[in-house]
Amino acid sequence: MKTNKIIQILMIAAISFVLNNSCSVAKNIEKPTNFIIIYTDDLGYGDLGSYGAQGYQTPQLDNMANEGMRFTDFSVSSSICTPSRAGLLTGRYATRWGHDDKVYFPQSKDGMPASEITIAELLKQKGYQTGMVGKWHLGHQPEYLPTAQGFDMYFGIPYSNDMWQASENSFG
């Protein structure tokens, strides 16, 4: 009788162990992997320590590169910021939605159309929370800002920090 009781306890423990581990595996599969895309203007290949920078340190970015993935070959859709950012976010050349190879200025009235599907919109469909920090440069009117293009939150500037708006061209 004692043997049967021990076998029952062992069976319950084994089943509990299997069920517990299979549930935690299922949880890990369902949870999306976190990732950060760092996109900068005018950053050269050797400007970060993880790529061989000399004369200064970039410890936080180097640590991210050591813990994650580091790319050594990257192409952009344009050499200037507005169409380049549009290309990264949509996977399309900006000329495909009618944008010339130019940047938006404070007096610009247009921006990247809402019809363009961004990586943020696709990621939200997969359960991600999305955020954009920094320079947007894809239109400064409310309908063109990151929160209208799929991002849950935005903290930044709508165009380059060296583009100051004249008071006669102010926007709200």
C-alpha positions as CSV (number, residue, x, y, z in Angstrom):
1,M,0.0,0.0,0.0
2,K,2.8,2.4,0.8
3,T,4.4,1.6,-2.6
4,N,1.2,2.6,-4.4
5,K,1.0,5.8,-2.4
6,I,4.6,6.7,-3.3
7,I,4.0,5.8,-7.0
8,Q,0.9,8.0,-7.0
9,I,2.8,10.9,-5.4
10,L,5.6,10.5,-7.9
11,M,3.2,10.4,-10.8
12,I,1.4,13.5,-9.6
13,A,4.8,15.3,-9.2
14,A,5.9,14.1,-12.7
15,I,2.6,15.3,-14.3
16,S,2.8,18.6,-12.5
17,F,6.4,19.1,-13.6
18,V,5.5,18.3,-17.3
19,L,2.5,20.6,-17.2
20,N,4.3,23.4,-15.5
21,N,7.2,23.2,-18.0
22,S,5.0,23.0,-21.0
23,C,3.0,26.0,-19.9
24,S,6.2,28.1,-19.4
25,V,7.4,27.0,-22.8
26,A,4.1,28.1,-24.3
27,K,4.4,31.4,-22.5
28,N,7.9,32.0,-23.9
29,I,6.7,31.2,-27.5
30,E,3.8,33.6,-27.2
31,K,5.9,36.5,-25.8
32,P,7.4,38.6,-28.6
33,T,11.1,39.3,-28.6
34,N,12.0,42.9,-27.6
35,F,14.1,44.8,-30.0
36,I,15.3,48.4,-30.6
37,I,16.1,50.0,-33.9
38,I,18.6,52.9,-33.6
39,Y,18.5,55.1,-36.6
40,T,20.8,58.1,-36.7
41,D,21.8,60.8,-39.1
42,D,25.4,61.2,-40.1
43,L,26.8,58.3,-38.0
44,G,29.8,56.8,-39.5
45,Y,30.8,53.1,-39.4
46,G,33.6,53.7,-36.9
47,D,31.7,56.1,-34.7
48,L,30.8,53.6,-32.0
49,G,33.1,51.6,-29.8
50,S,31.6,48.3,-31.0
51,Y,32.8,49.2,-34.5
52,G,36.2,50.5,-33.5
53,A,35.8,54.1,-32.5
54,Q,38.9,55.8,-31.3
55,G,39.3,58.8,-28.9
56,Y,35.9,58.5,-27.2
57,Q,33.7,55.8,-25.6
58,T,30.1,54.7,-26.3
59,P,29.7,52.1,-23.4
60,Q,25.9,51.8,-23.4
61,L,25.6,51.3,-27.2
62,D,28.6,48.9,-27.1
63,N,26.9,46.9,-24.3
64,M,23.7,46.7,-26.4
65,A,25.8,45.5,-29.4
66,N,27.5,42.9,-27.2
67,E,24.2,41.5,-25.8
68,G,22.2,41.6,-29.0
69,M,22.8,41.7,-32.7
70,R,25.2,44.0,-34.5
71,F,24.9,44.6,-38.2
72,T,28.0,45.3,-40.3
73,D,26.3,46.0,-43.7
74,F,23.4,48.2,-44.1
75,S,21.9,50.2,-47.0
76,V,19.4,53.0,-46.9
77,S,16.8,54.1,-49.5
78,S,18.2,57.6,-49.6
79,S,21.2,59.7,-48.4
80,I,18.9,62.2,-46.7
81,C,16.8,61.9,-43.7
82,T,13.1,62.1,-44.7
83,P,13.1,59.6,-47.6
84,S,15.6,57.4,-45.7
85,R,13.4,57.2,-42.6
86,A,10.3,56.5,-44.7
87,G,12.2,53.7,-46.3
88,L,13.1,52.1,-43.0
89,L,9.6,52.4,-41.6
90,T,7.7,51.3,-44.7
91,G,10.1,49.1,-46.6
92,R,9.4,51.3,-49.7
93,Y,11.2,54.0,-51.6
94,A,9.6,57.3,-50.7
95,T,9.2,58.0,-54.4
96,R,6.6,55.2,-54.5
97,W,4.2,57.4,-52.6
98,G,5.0,60.5,-54.5
99,H,7.7,62.0,-52.3
100,D,10.7,63.6,-54.1
101,D,14.2,63.1,-52.7
102,K,13.9,66.1,-50.3
103,V,13.2,66.7,-46.6
104,Y,10.2,68.3,-44.9
105,F,10.7,71.8,-43.5
106,P,8.8,73.6,-40.8
107,Q,6.6,75.3,-43.4
108,S,5.8,72.0,-45.2
109,K,2.1,71.2,-45.1
110,D,2.4,67.5,-46.1
111,G,4.0,64.4,-44.7
112,M,4.1,60.6,-45.1
113,P,0.6,59.5,-46.0
114,A,-1.4,57.5,-43.5
115,S,-2.0,55.0,-46.3
116,E,1.7,53.9,-45.9
117,I,1.9,50.9,-43.7
118,T,4.7,51.2,-41.2
119,I,6.7,48.6,-39.2
120,A,5.0,50.0,-36.1
121,E,1.5,49.1,-37.5
122,L,2.7,45.6,-38.4
123,L,4.3,45.1,-35.0
124,K,1.2,46.2,-33.1
125,Q,-0.8,43.5,-35.0
126,K,1.7,41.0,-33.5
127,G,1.1,42.3,-29.9
128,Y,4.1,44.7,-29.6
129,Q,4.0,48.0,-28.0
130,T,5.7,50.6,-30.1
131,G,7.5,53.9,-29.3
132,M,9.4,56.4,-31.3
133,V,12.0,58.7,-29.6
134,G,14.0,61.4,-31.4
135,K,13.7,63.1,-34.8
136,W,10.7,62.1,-36.8
137,H,11.0,64.2,-40.0
138,L,8.1,62.7,-41.8
139,G,5.6,65.5,-41.4
140,H,4.9,67.8,-38.4
141,Q,1.1,68.2,-38.8
142,P,-0.9,66.0,-36.3
143,E,-2.1,63.6,-39.0
144,Y,1.6,62.8,-40.0
145,L,3.1,62.4,-36.5
146,P,4.3,59.0,-35.2
147,T,1.2,58.4,-33.1
148,A,-0.9,58.6,-36.3
149,Q,1.5,56.2,-38.1
150,G,1.2,53.3,-35.7
151,F,3.4,54.3,-32.7
152,D,1.9,54.1,-29.2
153,M,4.1,56.8,-27.9
154,Y,6.3,59.6,-29.3
155,F,8.8,61.8,-27.6
156,G,10.9,63.9,-29.9
157,I,11.1,66.6,-32.5
158,P,9.1,66.7,-35.8
159,Y,12.1,67.8,-37.9
160,S,15.8,68.5,-37.6
161,N,17.0,70.5,-34.6
162,D,18.6,73.0,-37.0
163,M,15.3,73.9,-38.7
164,W,13.7,76.7,-36.7
165,Q,10.3,77.8,-37.7
166,A,9.7,81.5,-38.3
167,S,6.8,82.9,-36.2
168,E,4.8,83.7,-39.3
169,N,4.8,80.0,-40.2
170,S,3.8,78.7,-36.8
171,F,1.8,75.6,-36.4
172,G,-0.1,74.4,-33.3
